[in-house]
Amino acid sequence: MSRVAGIDCGTNSIRLLVADCDPATGELVELDRRMTIVRLGQGVDRTGRLAPEALERTFAACREYAVVIKELGAEKVRFVATSASRDAENRDEFVQGVKDILGVEPEVISGDQEAEFSFTGATKELVAHEHLERPFLVVDIGGGSTEFVVGEDHVRAARSVDVGCVRMTERHLVVDGVVTDPPSPAQIAAMRADIEAALDLAAESVPLAEARTLVGLAGSVTTVAGIVLGLPEYLSSEIHHARISYEQVREVGERMLRATHAERAAIPVMHPGRVDVIGAGVLVLLAIMERIGATEVIVSEHDILDGIAWSIA
């Protein structure tokens, strides 16, 4: 077994996984898995730069993670940064800060690499299920981008497009610095049009129509599952591999888009950092399901983070 630490820094959150991995058997034993909402991508779509306060929130989380990594004695660490830090003018400031705290340089990976990690993490357990139809379509709905990957046991095609829950919220639902609560039909329609255009882009290189099993990753999808299951708190063990129907996703989407901030915040499984962006996230998932005619989505708690861990094991 190899003890490794993988860090995934996205637009909305930064996550850590410390695990013992055995490449020979495909076994991954989780020692610590945690997430911090840091909103690294705050304002990037508008300014093209990482905000000072967003950088400091991210560095504070890195300092916490450094302590955990040291205590658990991980032999190898890999830090992968995605959408927001890929696009920002001042990404060098981000890179140097992470290096100073964790001793490793963040790898600002391409959308295709991001998709490879997501597919490996999401499907490593599922390939043993003979009753699941292939190919898989793995969708990772992040804050700034969504990754689409089609494959059987390995990736066949992948594409990253610039629609995510934070980007869509900031682009369409923020007026005078405040999130519209709840959004108007016109705002929802504009957001939906953006998502549909992104799906057209994805379909140019990924055969979406061939997908037979939809696997959904990341916080928007797992939060929807927690709401559908009526969980009293966020329970990863209940959410992992839950099967959520199209009708259930549609009902949650309608509820989130007509609810007030306070109503969304009162949902037990809702992370405070997702309250304002969950409506956009569900809308992305719903549009994907409609596009491919999916009757359900299999929710996975294992995603890019697990793929990163396997890549260094």
C-alpha positions in Angstrom: 0.0 0.0 0.0 1.1 3.5 -0.8 0.0 6.4 1.5 -0.8 9.4 -0.7 -2.5 12.8 -0.4 -4.4 14.3 -3.2 -5.7 17.9 -3.3 -8.3 19.2 -5.7 -8.6 23.0 -5.8 -11.6 24.1 -7.9 -13.5 27.3 -8.4 -15.8 26.9 -5.4 -14.1 24.4 -3.1 -10.8 22.9 -2.1 -10.7 19.2 -1.1 -8.2 16.8 0.5 -8.0 13.0 0.4 -5.4 11.1 2.3 -5.6 7.4 1.5 -3.8 4.1 1.3 -3.9 2.8 -2.2 -3.0 -0.7 -3.6 -2.7 -0.5 -7.4 -2.4 -4.3 -7.5 -5.9 -4.9 -6.0 -7.6 -1.6 -6.9 -8.3 -1.0 -3.2 -8.4 2.5 -1.8 -8.6 2.9 2.0 -9.7 6.4 2.9 -8.0 7.9 6.0 -9.2 11.5 5.7 -11.4 13.3 3.3 -12.5 16.9 3.8 -13.7 19.9 1.9 -13.6 23.6 2.4 -15.6 26.2 0.5 -13.1 28.9 -0.5 -14.7 30.5 -3.6 -11.3 30.9 -5.3 -13.1 31.8 -8.5 -14.9 34.8 -6.9 -15.2 37.4 -9.6 -12.8 35.7 -12.0 -15.4 35.7 -14.8 -15.7 39.5 -14.5 -12.2 40.6 -13.6 -9.9 37.9 -14.9 -8.0 37.9 -11.6 -8.1 35.9 -8.3 -9.4 38.2 -5.6 -7.0 38.8 -2.6 -9.6 37.6 -0.1 -10.3 34.5 -2.2 -6.5 33.7 -2.2 -6.3 34.1 1.5 -9.3 31.8 2.1 -7.6 29.2 -0.1 -4.2 29.6 1.7 -5.9 29.2 5.1 -7.4 25.9 3.9 -4.0 24.8 2.6 -2.4 25.5 6.0 -5.0 23.3 7.7 -4.5 20.5 5.1 -0.7 20.7 5.6 -1.2 19.7 9.2 -3.4 16.8 8.4 -0.9 15.5 5.7 2.0 15.7 8.1 0.1 14.0 11.0 -1.0 11.1 8.7 2.4 10.7 7.1 1.5 10.8 3.5 4.5 9.8 1.4 3.5 11.7 -1.8 1.4 14.8 -2.3 -0.2 16.0 -5.6 -2.1 19.3 -5.8 -4.3 19.8 -8.8 -5.9 23.1 -9.6 -8.7 23.5 -12.1 -10.8 26.1 -13.8 -10.5 29.4 -11.9 -6.7 29.2 -11.5 -6.3 28.1 -15.1 -7.9 31.3 -16.4 -6.6 34.0 -13.9 -4.0 36.6 -14.8 -2.4 36.5 -11.4 -2.2 32.7 -11.2 1.6 32.9 -10.3 0.6 34.4 -7.0 -1.6 31.4 -6.3 1.1 29.0 -7.4 3.8 30.5 -5.1 1.4 30.6 -2.1 0.6 27.0 -2.4 4.2 26.0 -2.9 5.3 27.9 0.3 2.6 26.2 2.4 2.6 22.6 1.1 6.0 22.3 -0.5 4.5 21.1 -3.8 3.7 23.1 -6.9 0.0 23.1 -8.0 -0.5 21.6 -11.4 -2.9 23.8 -13.3 -4.3 20.9 -15.4 -6.2 21.0 -18.7 -9.8 20.2 -18.9 -9.0 16.9 -20.6 -6.7 15.9 -17.7 -9.3 16.9 -15.2 -11.8 14.7 -17.0 -9.4 11.7 -17.0 -9.0 11.9 -13.2 -12.8 12.3 -12.7 -13.5 9.3 -14.9 -11.0 7.0 -13.1 -12.2 8.1 -9.6 -15.9 7.7 -10.5 -15.9 4.4 -12.3 -13.1 2.3 -10.7 -15.7 0.6 -8.4 -18.5 0.6 -11.0 -16.7 -1.3 -13.7 -17.3 -4.5 -11.7 -21.1 -4.1 -11.9 -22.0 -6.2 -14.9 -25.6 -5.0 -14.9 -24.7 -1.4 -15.6 -24.9 -0.6 -19.3 -21.9 0.9 -21.0 -20.6 3.4 -22.0 -20.6 5.5 -18.9 -21.1 9.3 -19.1 -19.3 10.9 -16.2 -20.3 14.5 -15.6 -18.4 16.6 -13.0 -20.4 19.8 -12.4 -17.9 22.2 -10.8 -18.0 25.9 -9.9 -16.5 27.2 -13.1 -16.7 24.4 -15.6 -18.3 21.0 -16.2 -16.4 18.0 -17.5 -18.0 15.4 -19.7 -16.3 12.0 -20.2 -17.6 9.0 -22.1 -15.9 5.6 -21.8 -16.3 2.0 -21.0 -13.3 0.8 -18.8 -11.2 3.8 -20.0 -11.8 7.2 -21.4 -13.0 7.3 -25.0 -13.7 11.1 -25.3 -13.7 14.1 -23.0 -14.6 17.7 -23.0 -14.6 20.6 -20.5 -17.0 23.5 -21.0 -17.2 26.7 -19.1 -20.5 26.2 -17.3 -20.5 25.7 -13.6 -22.7 26.6 -10.6 -20.6 29.7 -9.6 -20.0 30.9 -13.1 -23.7 30.7 -14.1 -24.8 32.3 -10.8 -22.4 35.2 -11.2 -23.2 35.7 -14.9 -27.0 35.5 -14.7 -28.3 35.8 -11.1 -26.1 38.6 -9.6 -27.6 42.1 -9.9 -25.7 45.0 -8.3 -23.5 42.6 -6.3 -26.5 40.7 -4.9 -27.8 37.3 -5.9 -31.5 37.6 -7.0 -33.6 35.7 -4.6 -35.4 33.9 -6.1 -34.4 34.4 -9.8 -36.9 35.7 -12.4 -38.1 33.5 -15.3 -36.0 35.6 -17.7 -32.9 35.0 -15.6 -33.5 31.2 -15.5 -34.2 31.2 -19.3 -30.9 33.1 -20.0 -29.0 30.6 -17.8 -30.6 27.7 -19.5 -29.7 29.0 -22.9 -26.0 29.3 -21.8 -26.1 25.7 -20.5 -27.7 24.4 -23.8 -25.0 26.2 -25.8 -22.3 24.5 -23.7 -23.9 21.1 -24.2 -23.8 21.7 -28.0 -20.1 22.4 -27.6 -19.5 19.2 -25.5 -21.4 17.1 -28.0 -19.0 18.2 -30.8 -16.3 16.0 -29.3 -18.1 13.7 -26.8 -20.8 11.2 -28.1 -23.3 12.2 -25.4 -26.1 10.3 -27.2 -24.3 7.0 -26.9 -24.2 7.2 -23.0 -26.1 4.4 -21.3 -25.3 5.0 -17.6 -25.0 8.6 -16.2 -22.6 9.1 -13.3 -22.8 12.5 -11.5 -20.0 14.0 -9.5 -19.3 17.1 -7.2 -21.3 19.1 -4.7 -24.3 20.2 -6.8 -25.1 16.5 -7.6 -24.4 15.2 -4.1 -26.5 17.9 -2.5 -29.4 17.1 -4.8 -29.1 13.4 -3.7 -29.0 14.5 0.0 -32.2 16.5 -0.5 -34.0 13.7 -2.3 -33.0 11.2 0.4 -34.3 13.6 3.1 -31.1 13.2 5.1 -30.9 14.9 8.5 -27.3 15.9 7.7 -24.7 15.3 5.0 -24.0 11.5 5.1 -21.5 10.5 2.5 -22.1 6.8 3.0 -25.8 7.3 2.1 -25.2 9.5 -0.9 -22.4 7.5 -2.5 -24.0 5.4 -5.3 -27.5 6.6 -4.7 -29.7 6.5 -7.8 -31.8 9.6 -8.3 -34.5 9.7 -10.9 -35.0 12.5 -13.5 -38.3 13.4 -11.9 -36.6 13.8 -8.5 -33.9 16.0 -10.0 -36.6 18.1 -11.7 -38.6 18.5 -8.5 -35.5 19.6 -6.6 -34.6 22.0 -9.3 -38.0 23.7 -9.3 -37.9 23.9 -5.5 -34.4 25.5 -5.4 -35.2 28.1 -8.1 -38.3 29.3 -6.3 -37.0 29.1 -2.7 -35.5 32.1 -0.8 -32.0 32.2 0.5 -33.3 31.4 4.0 -35.4 28.4 2.8 -32.4 26.9 1.0 -30.1 27.5 3.9 -32.5 25.7 6.2 -32.1 22.4 4.3 -30.1 20.0 6.6 -27.6 18.8 3.9 -27.0 22.2 2.4 -23.4 23.4 2.8 -23.5 27.2 3.5 -21.2 27.8 0.5 -23.8 26.2 -1.8 -26.9 28.1 -0.8 -26.7 30.7 -3.5 -25.3 28.5 -6.3 -27.4 25.2 -5.9 -30.1 26.4 -8.3 -27.7 26.9 -11.2 -26.0 23.5 -10.3 -29.3 21.6 -10.5 -30.2 23.3 -13.8 -26.9 22.1 -15.3 -27.7 18.5 -14.2 -31.3 18.7 -15.4 -30.2 19.9 -18.8 -27.7 17.1 -19.2 -30.3 14.5 -18.2 -32.8 15.9 -20.7 -30.1 16.1 -23.5 -29.2 12.3 -23.2 -32.6 11.1 -22.2 -31.4 9.8 -18.8 -34.0 8.4 -16.5 -31.6 8.4 -13.5 -28.2 9.5 -12.3 -25.9 7.4 -10.2 -24.3 9.8 -7.7 -20.6 9.2 -6.8 -18.7 10.6 -3.9 -15.5 9.3 -5.6 -14.4 11.6 -8.3 -11.4 13.7 -9.4 -9.9 13.5 -5.9 -9.8 9.7 -6.0 -8.4 9.9 -9.5 -5.6 12.1 -8.3 -4.8 9.7 -5.5 -4.6 6.8 -8.0 -2.4 8.8 -10.3 0.3 9.0 -7.6 -0.1 5.6 -6.0 
